[in-house]
Amino acid sequence: MQQNKVTTHQKFNNTSLLITQLLLLVLLLISNNQVVVVVDALSLVSGKIQTNSPNCYRYTSSDTIFGLDDTFVGSGVVPYPRNCPAAPDCDLYITPSSCLGWNGPIAAYGPLGTLGPLSHEVPSPSGAYALFQEYLEILLGPYYKEYNPLIYNSENPLSADGPLGDSFYNLMPLINDFTKHMQGLGVWSIMGPLGPLGPLGGLGPLGPIGIHGFTRNENGDYVDSKGVIQRFVTVAWDDKTNVRWPLYEDYTKNRAMQLSSLGQLDTSFMVTTTGSLNADVYVVNVTEPQYVSVLVVPDIYAKNFKIQITEKKSRKVIAKSGIDTSYLNPWVQFYVSPENLQKGSLLFEISISVDPSDCGALSVIQCYMNYYLHVVGSTAQMLRRPNITYSGKYIKTVCLNH
């Protein structure tokens, strides 16, 4: 009995010592009266993280997945991925040979890059958008732009019957553990309905080859039959309710930068351009709670880009990727919570730059590479019900003191 008391006392002292060491580590991060605290270590002690602070952000990225070292064993990931398609375990799905790697659908040879339907380098449906619109007019009649049956029908792709409806919460997580991790901040969320491959991205009904019925001007803006720029489209959700979704524009770089400077660039667009060692900075305005996915697709196989997300007001980096990754295509997904937006909308800088290690000797001078930038916001509509609460060391939490 006495031995048990001593053991308990020793455990208490060990725990106290660990907490003290962690607090000292936090104090070491203080500089110039500004604090950036990455609280992954604290989560190991408490078992939970306070994520509802207006100064805290959570994110995942290709780097944080790469940091799992090709296995979920010891990762602390919850729900723990066990059942994945055609594999003895789910470890295969986070390796460089997986869907997240250079051969996967979010990389150079996938549908979001040079060889896909949004290509700027080869003939594509996006480049022949006017012909596509003529085809729809022949198919649906001359008045489809004024009353588009594809979006006003209650069973349209963006309705409650589609992938963004209740099946997102009730069905998708039950298929297997791969799809269970496709909600916001899941291991494979970048591959799911909230990411650039989903219905809110460039390949979906809101994008350049979508069913919205608008035409495009030379800058990539959508315009109606009167030439007025449209940023949103109202779509039937069910027989009684409509939902307004942001259109997904394929902007020229100049137009994206112009909207950035005006604070009018939202989280629903793509840009195809040439990057360099000097970062391209796109400033997005987040006005509602959402998960924001940022994917950079190189037009050359296995080329890496660096991504950095900075909260503009505080000038603090809240997410990054492409720093440690050698074989996973670079992406970031971060969560902007209702608490973050308590004082109004927020501006975030998305910085994209070429990885010098891909440039060889040229990195001493300058290096240029083409890329496709895809930015997808989930919108508050996809927070109408709670997403699965994921945890594990692949999720990073950054807290900022303003």
C-alpha positions in Angstrom: 0.0 0.0 0.0 2.8 2.4 0.9 4.6 1.4 -2.3 1.6 2.5 -4.3 1.5 5.9 -2.6 5.1 6.5 -3.5 4.6 5.4 -7.1 1.6 7.8 -7.4 3.6 10.6 -5.8 6.5 10.0 -8.3 4.1 10.0 -11.2 2.7 13.3 -10.0 6.2 14.8 -9.8 7.1 13.5 -13.2 4.0 15.0 -14.7 4.7 18.4 -13.0 8.2 18.4 -14.3 7.1 17.7 -17.8 4.5 20.5 -17.7 7.2 22.9 -16.3 9.6 22.0 -19.1 6.9 22.7 -21.7 6.1 26.0 -20.1 9.8 26.9 -20.3 9.8 26.0 -23.9 6.9 28.3 -24.6 8.7 31.1 -22.8 11.7 30.6 -25.1 9.5 31.4 -28.0 8.7 34.9 -26.7 10.5 37.7 -28.7 9.8 41.4 -29.1 6.7 41.1 -27.0 5.1 38.9 -29.7 4.3 35.3 -29.2 3.7 32.5 -31.7 3.0 29.2 -29.9 2.7 25.8 -31.6 0.8 23.8 -29.1 1.3 20.3 -30.4 3.5 19.4 -27.4 0.9 20.7 -24.9 -1.8 18.5 -26.5 0.2 15.4 -25.5 -0.1 16.4 -21.8 -3.7 17.6 -21.7 -5.2 15.2 -24.3 -7.0 18.1 -25.9 -6.4 21.6 -27.3 -8.4 24.7 -26.9 -9.2 25.6 -30.5 -11.9 28.1 -30.1 -9.6 31.0 -29.3 -10.0 34.0 -31.6 -6.2 34.0 -31.9 -5.7 30.3 -32.8 -5.7 28.5 -36.1 -5.5 24.9 -37.0 -4.0 23.6 -40.3 -2.8 20.5 -42.1 -0.5 20.3 -45.1 1.6 18.0 -47.3 4.4 18.7 -44.9 2.5 17.6 -41.8 1.4 14.4 -43.6 5.0 13.8 -44.7 5.9 14.2 -41.0 4.0 11.0 -40.2 6.9 9.0 -41.8 4.6 6.8 -43.9 2.8 5.2 -41.0 -0.1 6.0 -38.6 1.5 3.9 -35.9 2.3 6.2 -33.0 0.7 9.2 -34.8 -2.1 9.7 -32.3 -4.5 10.2 -35.3 -8.2 10.0 -34.2 -10.3 8.5 -35.7 -7.5 6.0 -36.4 -7.4 4.9 -40.1 -7.5 1.1 -40.4 -9.8 0.2 -43.3 -8.7 1.7 -46.6 -9.5 0.3 -50.1 -7.4 -2.5 -51.6 -4.7 -2.2 -48.9 -3.7 -4.2 -45.8 -3.7 -0.9 -43.9 -4.0 2.8 -44.5 -0.3 3.6 -44.3 0.0 3.1 -48.1 -2.3 6.1 -48.6 0.2 8.6 -47.1 3.3 7.4 -48.8 4.9 9.2 -51.8 3.4 6.6 -54.1 -0.1 7.4 -52.9 -2.8 9.8 -54.1 -0.9 12.6 -52.3 2.3 12.0 -54.2 3.7 13.3 -57.5 1.7 10.6 -59.4 -1.6 11.4 -57.7 -4.6 13.4 -58.9 -3.5 16.6 -57.2 -0.1 16.7 -58.9 1.2 17.7 -62.3 -0.3 14.8 -64.3 -3.7 15.0 -62.6 -6.9 16.7 -63.8 -6.0 20.0 -62.1 -2.8 20.5 -64.1 -1.4 20.9 -67.6 -3.1 17.7 -69.0 -6.5 18.4 -67.4 -9.7 20.1 -68.5 -8.5 23.4 -67.0 -5.2 23.4 -68.9 -3.7 26.6 -70.3 -1.1 24.8 -72.2 -3.0 22.2 -74.3 -6.5 22.3 -75.9 -9.1 21.9 -73.1 -12.8 22.4 -72.4 -11.8 25.5 -70.4 -10.1 27.0 -73.4 -13.1 26.2 -75.6 -15.7 27.6 -73.1 -17.6 29.6 -75.7 -18.2 26.4 -77.7 -19.3 24.6 -74.5 -21.8 27.4 -73.9 -23.2 27.1 -77.4 -23.6 23.3 -76.9 -25.5 23.9 -73.7 -27.8 26.4 -75.4 -28.5 23.9 -78.2 -29.1 21.2 -75.6 -31.3 23.2 -73.1 -32.8 25.9 -75.3 -32.1 29.6 -75.8 -33.5 30.7 -72.4 -31.4 28.4 -70.2 -29.1 31.3 -69.1 -32.1 33.2 -67.7 -33.7 30.1 -66.1 -31.0 27.5 -65.9 -32.7 24.1 -65.2 -29.4 22.7 -64.1 -29.1 24.9 -61.1 -32.7 25.7 -60.3 -33.7 22.0 -60.2 -33.8 20.8 -56.6 -31.7 17.8 -57.6 -28.8 19.8 -59.1 -25.2 18.9 -58.2 -25.0 21.6 -55.5 -28.3 20.6 -53.8 -29.1 18.7 -50.7 -29.1 15.5 -52.9 -25.5 16.1 -54.0 -22.1 15.4 -52.4 -22.4 18.6 -50.2 -25.8 17.5 -48.8 -26.4 15.3 -45.8 -24.4 12.4 -47.4 -21.3 14.4 -46.6 -22.1 13.8 -42.9 -24.1 10.6 -42.9 -22.8 8.5 -45.7 -19.2 9.5 -46.7 -17.7 8.7 -43.2 -19.2 5.2 -43.3 -17.7 4.0 -46.6 -14.3 3.4 -45.2 -11.6 5.2 -43.1 -10.2 6.9 -46.2 -13.5 8.8 -46.9 -14.0 9.2 -43.1 -11.0 11.5 -43.2 -12.4 13.7 -46.0 -14.1 16.3 -43.8 -12.4 19.5 -42.8 -8.8 18.8 -41.5 -9.0 15.1 -42.1 -5.9 13.3 -43.4 -7.3 13.2 -46.9 -9.6 16.3 -46.8 -7.6 17.8 -49.7 -8.9 14.9 -51.8 -12.5 15.2 -50.8 -15.6 17.4 -51.4 -14.1 20.4 -49.7 -10.9 20.4 -51.7 -10.0 21.4 -55.3 -11.2 18.1 -56.8 -14.6 18.5 -55.2 -17.8 20.3 -56.4 -16.6 23.7 -55.0 -13.4 23.6 -57.1 -12.5 24.3 -60.7 -13.8 21.0 -62.0 -17.2 21.5 -60.4 -20.4 23.3 -61.4 -19.2 26.6 -60.1 -16.0 26.6 -62.2 -14.8 27.4 -65.8 -16.6 24.4 -67.3 -19.5 24.6 -64.9 -23.3 24.8 -65.4 -23.9 28.4 -64.1 -24.5 29.8 -67.6 -22.3 32.8 -67.3 -19.7 33.8 -69.9 -16.1 35.0 -69.1 -14.3 38.2 -69.9 -10.6 38.5 -70.7 -9.7 38.8 -67.0 -11.5 35.6 -66.0 -14.5 37.3 -64.4 -17.9 35.8 -65.0 -20.4 38.1 -66.7 -24.2 37.8 -67.2 -26.1 38.5 -70.5 -25.8 42.3 -69.7 -22.1 42.2 -69.2 -22.3 42.7 -65.4 -19.6 40.8 -63.4 -21.1 38.1 -61.2 -19.3 36.6 -58.2 -22.0 34.3 -56.8 -24.8 32.1 -58.1 -28.0 31.2 -56.2 -28.8 27.5 -56.5 -31.8 25.4 -55.3 -30.9 23.5 -52.2 -34.2 21.7 -52.0 -37.8 22.4 -52.9 -38.1 25.2 -50.4 -34.5 26.6 -49.9 -31.9 28.3 -52.0 -28.2 28.6 -51.3 -25.8 31.2 -52.6 -22.4 29.8 -53.7 -19.3 31.6 -54.7 -18.4 31.1 -58.4 -15.0 29.6 -59.0 -13.0 32.0 -61.3 -10.0 31.2 -63.5 -8.4 34.6 -63.1 -5.4 36.1 -64.9 -2.6 36.9 -62.5 -3.1 40.6 -63.1 -6.8 40.4 -62.2 -6.1 38.3 -59.1 -3.5 40.8 -57.9 -5.9 43.7 -58.6 -8.6 42.1 -56.5 -6.0 41.4 -53.9 -5.1 45.0 -53.6 -8.7 46.0 -53.3 -9.4 43.3 -50.6 -12.0 41.7 -52.9 -10.3 38.4 -53.7 -12.3 35.6 -52.1 -11.4 31.9 -51.4 -12.8 30.5 -54.7 -10.5 31.0 -57.6 -7.6 29.6 -59.6 -4.6 31.3 -61.3 -2.2 29.9 -63.9 1.1 31.7 -64.0 4.9 31.6 -63.8 6.4 31.6 -60.3 9.9 32.5 -59.2 12.1 32.6 -56.1 10.3 35.8 -55.3 7.0 34.9 -53.8 3.7 35.7 -55.6 1.4 37.0 -52.8 -2.4 36.7 -53.2 -4.5 38.4 -50.4 -7.8 36.7 -49.8 -10.7 38.2 -47.8 -12.4 35.6 -45.5 -15.8 36.9 -44.5 -17.4 33.7 -43.1 -16.2 30.6 -41.2 -14.7 28.0 -43.5 -12.0 25.5 -44.3 -9.6 27.0 -46.9 -7.6 24.6 -49.2 -4.6 25.9 -51.1 -3.1 23.6 -53.7 -0.2 24.4 -56.0 0.1 22.1 -59.1 3.4 22.4 -61.0 3.2 22.0 -64.8 6.3 19.9 -64.6 6.4 16.5 -62.9 7.9 16.4 -59.4 8.6 20.1 -59.0 8.0 21.7 -55.6 6.7 25.0 -54.5 6.7 26.7 -51.1 3.3 27.8 -49.7 3.0 30.2 -46.8 -0.2 31.6 -45.2 0.1 34.8 -43.2 -2.6 36.6 -41.3 -2.2 40.1 -42.7 -3.2 42.0 -39.6 -0.8 40.3 -37.2 1.8 39.6 -39.9 2.1 36.1 -38.4 2.6 32.9 -40.4 -0.3 30.5 -39.6 0.4 27.7 -42.0 3.1 26.6 -44.4 4.1 23.7 -46.7 6.6 22.7 -49.3 9.4 23.2 -46.8 10.1 19.6 -45.8 8.3 17.7 -48.5 10.3 15.9 -51.1 7.7 13.6 -52.6 4.3 15.0 -51.8 2.6 17.6 -53.9 2.4 20.9 -51.9 -0.9 22.0 -50.3 -2.3 23.6 -47.2 -5.7 23.5 -45.5 -6.5 25.8 -42.7 -9.6 26.5 -40.6 -11.0 30.0 -40.0 -13.4 29.6 -37.1 -16.4 31.8 -36.0 -14.2 32.9 -33.1 -11.5 34.1 -35.5 -14.1 36.3 -37.2 -15.6 37.8 -34.0 -14.3 41.3 -35.0 -15.2 41.0 -38.7 -13.6 39.7 -41.9 -9.9 38.8 -42.1 -7.3 39.1 -44.8 -4.8 36.3 -45.4 -1.7 36.4 -47.6 -1.1 33.3 -49.7 2.6 33.3 -50.8 3.8 31.0 -53.5 7.4 30.7 -54.5 9.6 28.2 -56.4 11.7 25.8 -54.3 15.4 26.7 -54.8 16.4 23.1 -54.5 14.6 22.4 -57.9 16.6 25.1 -59.6 20.2 23.8 -59.2 22.8 26.4 -60.0 20.1 28.8 -61.3 18.9 29.4 -57.8 21.9 31.7 -57.3 20.4 34.1 -59.8 16.7 33.4 -60.5 14.5 30.5 -61.3 11.1 30.4 -63.1 8.5 27.6 -63.1 4.8 27.5 -64.2 2.1 26.6 -61.7 -1.6 26.2 -61.2 -2.9 27.7 -58.0 -6.2 26.4 -56.7 -7.9 28.1 -53.7 -11.1 26.5 -52.4 -13.2 27.8 -49.5 -15.7 25.4 -48.0 -18.1 28.3 -47.2 -20.1 28.4 -44.0 -22.8 26.2 -45.6 -20.5 23.2 -45.0 -20.3 24.1 -41.3 -24.1 23.8 -40.9 -23.4 20.6 -39.0 -20.3 19.8 -37.1 -17.5 18.1 -39.0 -15.6 15.2 -37.5 -13.3 16.4 -34.8 -9.9 15.0 -35.9 -6.7 14.9 -33.8 -3.2 13.8 -34.2 0.3 15.2 -34.8 -0.5 15.9 -38.4 -2.8 18.8 -37.3 -0.8 21.9 -36.2 -2.3 24.6 -34.0 -0.8 28.0 -34.1 -1.8 30.6 -31.6 -1.0 34.3 -32.0 -0.9 37.1 -29.5 -1.8 40.4 -31.1 
